[in-house]
Amino acid sequence: MKYCYFCFVFLIFSCKSQEDLFLEKFYGQWAIEEIEYNNVNYKEDLYVNFMAFEKNNKILIPESVHFQKDMTAEWTVELNKDKKISINCIDVVFNGSYTIKFIKDQNKKLLGIEMKSDSTYIKAYKFFQNYDLHKDW
């Protein structure tokens, strides 16, 4: 009987929600491959081409020639029928609600995301991820 109880408790605590699985993919550092603002390439305006989503809902977005570093930038998840995140920051290029699509680049063996808002498109690849271990990307 104790064994059954242990198995039941283990199953309950080991199951992850859809939001938990989404967040696990999202946390970490991302190299920005492409970024467009109002259909104009914005990558050359960035000082560095990486961003980081942290577990405390903070996001590190790159400085640009137009905006200084924003230490108050935050992000939240909106899991309805679409997978979305919202970024709240000073930089109008990054600020907004984004639809998220997870991508796998088979040629480069990279795991990535495409983020689309009304005015911004971002394609980024995750740092330090093993392509072959993520079958469910």
C-alpha positions in Angstrom: 0.0 0.0 0.0 2.8 2.4 0.8 4.3 1.7 -2.6 1.1 2.6 -4.4 0.9 5.8 -2.3 4.5 6.7 -3.2 3.9 6.1 -6.9 0.7 8.3 -6.8 2.5 11.1 -5.1 5.5 10.8 -7.5 3.2 11.0 -10.6 1.4 14.0 -9.3 4.5 16.0 -8.6 6.4 14.9 -11.7 3.7 15.9 -14.1 4.3 19.3 -15.6 1.7 21.7 -16.9 1.7 23.1 -20.5 2.9 26.4 -19.1 5.8 24.8 -17.2 6.9 23.0 -20.4 6.6 26.2 -22.4 8.6 28.1 -19.7 11.4 25.5 -19.6 12.0 26.0 -23.3 11.9 29.8 -23.0 14.2 30.4 -20.1 17.8 31.2 -21.0 19.9 33.1 -23.5 19.0 33.6 -27.1 21.1 34.9 -30.0 19.1 37.2 -32.2 19.5 36.0 -35.8 17.0 38.4 -37.4 15.0 41.4 -36.1 12.7 43.7 -38.0 10.8 46.7 -36.7 8.0 47.9 -39.0 9.5 45.7 -41.8 12.9 47.4 -41.6 16.0 45.5 -40.5 16.9 46.5 -36.9 19.8 44.1 -36.2 22.5 46.7 -37.2 21.0 49.1 -34.6 21.7 46.6 -31.7 24.9 46.9 -29.8 24.8 43.1 -29.1 22.6 40.5 -30.6 21.4 38.5 -27.6 18.6 38.6 -25.1 17.9 36.5 -22.0 14.6 35.4 -20.4 15.0 34.9 -16.7 12.9 32.8 -14.3 12.0 35.9 -12.2 10.2 37.4 -15.2 13.0 39.7 -15.9 14.3 40.0 -19.5 17.6 41.3 -20.6 17.2 43.0 -23.9 20.0 44.5 -25.9 20.8 48.2 -26.0 20.6 49.9 -29.3 21.6 53.1 -30.9 18.1 54.4 -30.0 17.5 53.0 -26.5 19.7 52.5 -23.4 19.7 49.4 -21.3 16.4 48.8 -19.5 16.9 47.2 -16.1 13.2 47.2 -15.5 12.2 45.1 -18.5 9.8 42.2 -17.7 8.0 39.4 -19.5 4.9 37.4 -18.9 3.3 34.4 -20.5 -0.2 34.3 -22.1 -1.2 30.7 -22.7 -4.6 30.7 -24.4 -5.2 29.1 -27.7 -2.0 30.7 -28.9 1.4 30.7 -27.2 2.2 34.3 -26.4 4.4 36.4 -24.3 4.3 40.0 -23.4 7.3 42.1 -23.0 7.0 45.3 -21.0 10.0 47.6 -21.5 11.0 51.1 -22.5 12.3 50.1 -26.0 9.3 50.3 -28.4 11.0 47.7 -30.7 10.8 45.0 -28.0 7.7 46.2 -26.1 4.5 44.3 -26.9 2.7 41.0 -27.2 4.3 38.3 -29.3 3.0 35.1 -30.8 5.7 32.4 -30.3 6.7 29.6 -32.7 9.4 27.1 -31.7 11.6 26.1 -34.6 14.4 23.6 -35.2 17.0 24.4 -37.8 18.1 20.9 -39.0 21.0 22.2 -41.2 22.6 24.2 -38.4 21.4 21.9 -35.6 19.9 24.8 -33.6 16.8 25.3 -31.5 15.0 28.5 -32.0 12.0 30.7 -31.8 10.1 33.1 -34.0 8.5 36.0 -32.2 5.9 38.2 -34.0 4.1 41.2 -32.7 2.2 43.9 -34.6 5.4 45.8 -35.4 8.3 43.5 -34.6 9.6 40.1 -35.9 12.4 38.3 -34.1 14.2 35.1 -35.0 16.6 33.8 -32.3 18.5 30.6 -31.4 19.1 29.3 -27.9 22.5 29.2 -26.4 23.9 26.0 -24.9 21.2 23.5 -26.0 21.7 20.0 -27.4 19.7 19.8 -30.6 19.5 16.0 -30.5 18.1 15.8 -27.0 15.0 18.0 -27.7 12.7 15.8 -29.8 9.6 17.7 -28.6 10.8 21.2 -29.6 
